[in-house]
Amino acid sequence: MKKQFSKKQSNQDEDYVKRSQAEMQRRFVDLQFKRSELEKQLKLVNEVLFSLGREMEEHFSYNQLYK
């Protein structure tokens, strides 16, 4: 009886470890995807900021010339 209980407990422990590892893997992949999306958004923000900076410089130069 004790062997059967021990084997059952061992199987439950193994199942728990497998489920935990699968959940960690799922979270890892999810976080990688989110990071990728954030990097894309950051790239777009940087491009817009760069463009805005150029426009501001052009506007400043224009105002200096014609005022």
JOURGI-V554629 format. One record per helix or strand. SS is the DSSP state (h for helix, s for strand). FROM is the first residue (numbers start at 1). TO is the last residue. Records with the same first field share a line. If there is no record, write none. Layout:
BEGIN
SS=FROM-TO + FROM-TO
END
This chain:
BEGIN
h=2-66
END
